[in-house]
Structure formats: structure tokens, C-alpha cells
């Protein structure tokens, strides 16, 4: 049995790794992509992307169909270098992530669609400096009943 969720996560990670200037993007943030990273990033790992999949909302459209509809949320954080901490760099990285998602929002045909939720610049608690950017989106897909 296929694990559709894992397949989608792998495709999102692979797509984010393509964010390089040689692939017609503005930034090099695809050089350092991490999944569910919780420990602090080292200077040599910056700038970086941290990709997280969240709580999958599962519903069924027709009770007798035997299929479940999934809405899987993703959060992608862009972490900038201290020397690159400014609004322009964060917005360029934000645009690159959005562009990468838009290349194929069906992720090679495994998803029905991807829906944007938010795109923001991240600041510290006092709003004094820019730490990076965040993109939130949802990937919708369908599986057989009780499958992920």
C-alpha cells in the first residue's frame, strides 16, 4: 500500500531543494533544506528552509465512496543569515518559495491541488529585526478509506 502523505512530503522537499539561481530562482535557499528541524541552525547552514507538514484534516465526501479527502497543511520557514536580515532578502526568498510551489501545485499528479494560506515576513517579539519569512499552504489529495 502506498503512503501518499510521505510521497507528497518527499516531493515538497525535493522541489524546495531546486530553489537555486541555476534553476532560474533569485535566491540560493534550496541549498539547505531541512524537514521538521527543531535545533538551532549553524551559520554555515544559512540561509535555510525548514519544511513541516502538519495535522492532516481527513473527511469523506460521499459516505459510500470508500475514499477519504485529505487537507495536509505545510509550513515553510525561511531562515536568513544575520548579514542578510532585511525585508528585501526575506521577500525575495518568499517569492522563490511561492514560485516553486506554483511550478506544479498537483505535485506530479499525486495531489488534487495546493492552496495558499499565508505568506509573511518574520520579526522578533519586539518587531525590531527580520528573521526570515514563512509560507503556509495546504495540499489536498485523496486516498482509499483508512489510508494515508
Buried (B, 14 or more C-beta within 10 A) or exposed (E): EEEBBEBBBBBBBEBBBBBBEEEEBBBBBBBBBBBEBEEEBEEEBBBBBBBBBEEBEBEEEEEEEEEBBBBBBBBBBBBBBEEBBEEEBBBBBBBBBBEBBEEEBBBEEBBBEBEEEEBEBBBEEEEEEBBBBBBBBBBBBBBEEEBB
